[in-house]
């Protein structure tokens, strides 16, 4: 989700870092419905198109692999229409893409610029992450779902 100036919406849960709006899907809840974002932000979002699908290998402290999705939440024309759920979020703000990326944690920081590129080109992306020691996350990146190439990305 972006504002009229194309700045990225991030939310601040009660943790050390900002994150992309959304969360964990519930039992039998389809990921493309963005219920969590609606609950957290009180926004009526359109049915989003997929931008990124990712797989993250199990790593400390996460004992199981994770599958993630980023959908295009569209543009928010009136930021005053956002009302955060104070039980779940501390704050929200819009940031230019480079600053938003710096505020995110590891995999999301690598994935956000790829999601922005997918939004601009209309070509969704698939990423497969293998955790590595230090601040580098290795990713096999495909140009679109079902077509492959490989690459690596630093996490800052």
DRENBA-183815 format. One record per residue: x, y, z of N, C-alpha, C in turn; residue in three letters. Coordinates in steps of 0.1 Angstrom, whole numbers, plus 5000, padded with zeros to 4 digits. Layout:
<rs>
XYZXYZXYZALA ...
</rs>
This chain:
<rs>
500849885000500050005000500950125000UNK 500550224992501250344991500350464992UNK 500850584994500050704994500250774981UNK 499650894980499750974967501151004963UNK 502051014972503451044969504250914966UNK 503550804965504150674963505150624974UNK 504850674986505550624998504850505003UNK 505650415009505250285013504650285028UNK 503450225030502850225043503550105051UNK 504050145063504650045072503850065085UNK 503749955093503149955106504149925116UNK 503949975128504949945140504149865150UNK 504349735150503849655161504649675174UNK 504249625184504949645197506249555197UNK 507149585188508449515186509449615183UNK 510649575180511749665177511749725163UNK 511049655154511149695140509749725134UNK 509749795123508549825115508349705106UNK 507149685101506849575092505749625081UNK 505649535071504649555061503249515067UNK 502149595065500849555070500549415066UNK 499849345076499449205073499749125085UNK 499948995083500148905094500048765090UNK 499748685100499548535098498148515095UNK 497848425085496548395081495948295091UNK 494648305093493948215102493648085096UNK 493047985103492647865098491647885086UNK 491947825075491047825063490947975057UNK 491748065061491748195056492648215044UNK 492148255033492948265021493848385022UNK 495148375018496048485020495748615012UNK 495048595001494748714993493648804998UNK 493048765009491948845014492348955024UNK 493648955029494249055037493349095049UNK 492748995055491849025067492649095078UNK 493949055080494749105091494949255088UNK 495249295076495449435073494149515075UNK 493049455072491749525074491549545089UNK 491849435097491649445111492649545118UNK 493849545113494849635119494649785116UNK 494149805104494149945099492750005096UNK 491749925098490349965095490150015081UNK 490749945071490649985057489849885049UNK 489049935040488449845031489349835019UNK 490049725017491049715007490449634995UNK 490849674983490449594971491049454971UNK 490549364963491149234961492449254955UNK 493549224962494849254957495449164947UNK 496249204939496949114929498349084936UNK 498748954934500048914940501248984934UNK 502149024943503349084939504548984941UNK 504648924953505748834957505148714965UNK 505648604961505448484969506748434973UNK 506948404986508348364991508248245000UNK 509348175000509548055009510848085017UNK 510748065030511848095039512147965047UNK 513447915045513847795052513747805067UNK 513547695074513547705089514947745093UNK 515047835104516247885109516047935123UNK 517047945131516947995145516448135145UNK 515448175151514648105161513348045155UNK 513148035142511947985136512247835132UNK 511547745139511847605137511147535125UNK 510447615117509747555106509847655094UNK 509747595081509747685070508447775070UNK 508547885063507447985062507248015048UNK 505948035044505548085031504948225033UNK 505448315025504948455026504348505013UNK 503448595014502848665002502848815004UNK 503148884994502849034994501949064982UNK 500849124986499849164976499849314974UNK 499349354963499249504960498049554967UNK 498249634978497049684985496549814979UNK 497149864968496649984961497250104968UNK 496550214964496950354969495950394980UNK 496450454990495550515000495550664998UNK 494450704994494250854990494150945002UNK 493550885013493350965025493950895037UNK 495150925041495850865053495050875065UNK 494150975066493350995078492250885079UNK 492050805069491150695069491650575076UNK 492950585079493650475086493450485101UNK 492850385108492650385122493250255127UNK 494450265134495050135139494450075151UNK 494549945152494049875163495149885174UNK 494949955184495949985194496349855202UNK 495549755201495949625208497049555200UNK 497149585187498149515178499249605173UNK 498949735172499949825166500249945174UNK 501449995174501850115181501750235172UNK 501950215159502050335150501950285135UNK 501750385126501950355112502450485106UNK 503150465094503650585087503950545073UNK 504050645064504450625051505950665049UNK 506750585042508150615040508550595025UNK 509450685020510050655007510650515007UNK 510650444996511050304995512450275002UNK 513450354999514750325006514650335021UNK 513950435027513850445041512950325047UNK 511850295040511050185044511850055045UNK 512750035035513549915034514449905046UNK 515050025050516050025061515349995074UNK 514050025075513350005088512849865090UNK 512849785079512349645080513349545085UNK 512949435089513749325094514149235082UNK 515349185081515849085072515149055059UNK 514348955059513748905046512849015040UNK 512049085049511149185044511949295037UNK 513149335043513949435037514449405023UNK 514749275021515149225008513949224998UNK 512849185004511649154995510949284991UNK 510949384999510149504996510549564983UNK 511749594980512149644967511749554955UNK 511749424957511349334947509849344945UNK 509049364956507649384954507349514947UNK 508049614950507949744943508149724928UNK 509149654924509549624910508349544904UNK 507849444911506749364905505549444903UNK 505249544912504149634911504349724898UNK 505549774896505749864885505749784872UNK 506149664871506249584859504949504856UNK 504249474867503049394866503449244865UNK 504649214868505149074868505449024882UNK 504648934888504848884901506148804902UNK 506648794914507948724917507848614927UNK 508748514926508848414935510248414941UNK 510348404954511648404961511748284970UNK 512948224970513148104979514348144987UNK 514248165000515248205009515848095017UNK 517248085017517947995026518748085035UNK 518448075048519148155058520648125058UNK 521448225060522848215060523448285072UNK 524648255076525248325087525448475084UNK 525348555094525548695092524448765085UNK 524648885080523548965075523248945060UNK 523548825055523248795041522248685040UNK 521248705032520248605030520348565015UNK 520548435013520648384999519248364994UNK 519048404981517748384976517848334962UNK 517048234958516848194945515648274940UNK 515848354930514748454926514348414912UNK 513048414910512548394896511948514891UNK 512048534878511548654871510048654872UNK 509348544872507948544874507648404879UNK 506448384884506048254889506248154878UNK 507048044881507247944871508447954862UNK 509148074862510348084854511448124863UNK 512548054862513648064872514848134867UNK 515548194876516948234875517448244890UNK 518648264893519048264907519848394910UNK 519748434923520448554927520648554942UNK 521448644947521648664961521448804964UNK 521048834977520748964981521248994994UNK 521949104996522349155010521249205018UNK 521249185030520249235039520949345048UNK 520349465048520949565057519949605068UNK 
</rs>
